Amino acid sequence: MLTIQQVNSAIMMQSWTNDELNSMIDAVKFTRSSLSKQVKYQLRVGDRVQYRSAKFGTVTQGTVMKIAQKYVTVATGQGLWKVPANMLTKVETELA
């Protein structure tokens, strides 16, 4: 099995055909979809979650307000955000 570095290197060296690349893209899309479904099935409205902002690189915590097909609406201190489910991690609350 190839390592991630070997796959990246092979892609950049253009050693794969267009059909092979399309096949990899389809596999990645399928896996992302599966991961999103797994996360959505674990979440409920009111759960505490966190995600890393791709734009700012910060970790943001919030509360699940709505779970839709593609996005989960999360209420944070900065407002409501529609976040892809595969970016969310459930935060376990500590009992006092």
Residue, then its C-alpha position, 0 to 999 in steps of 0.5 A: m500500500l502506498t503512503i500519503q506522501q507517495v500518492n501525493s508525489a505520484i500525482m504531482m509527477q503526473s504519473w497517473t492517467n485521467d481515469e485513475l485520478n477520476s477514480m481516486i476523486d470518486a473514492v474520496k467523495f464517497t468516503r467524505s460522504s460516509l464520514s458525514k453520515q456517521v457524524k450526523y447520526q451521532l449528533r442531536v440538537g443541543d449537543r456541544v461540538q467543535y470545529r477548526s476554522a479553515k479560514f482562521g485556523t482557530v477551534t470554535q465551539g458551539t451548540v448544534m441547532k439544526i441538522a440538515q442533509k449537507y450542513v449542521t447549523v452551529a450556534t457560536g458566540q459569533g452567530l450561527w454557522k453552517v458547518p459540514a458534518n465531517m468537520l465537527t467533533k462532539v465535545e464531551t461535557e464534564l459533570a460538575 
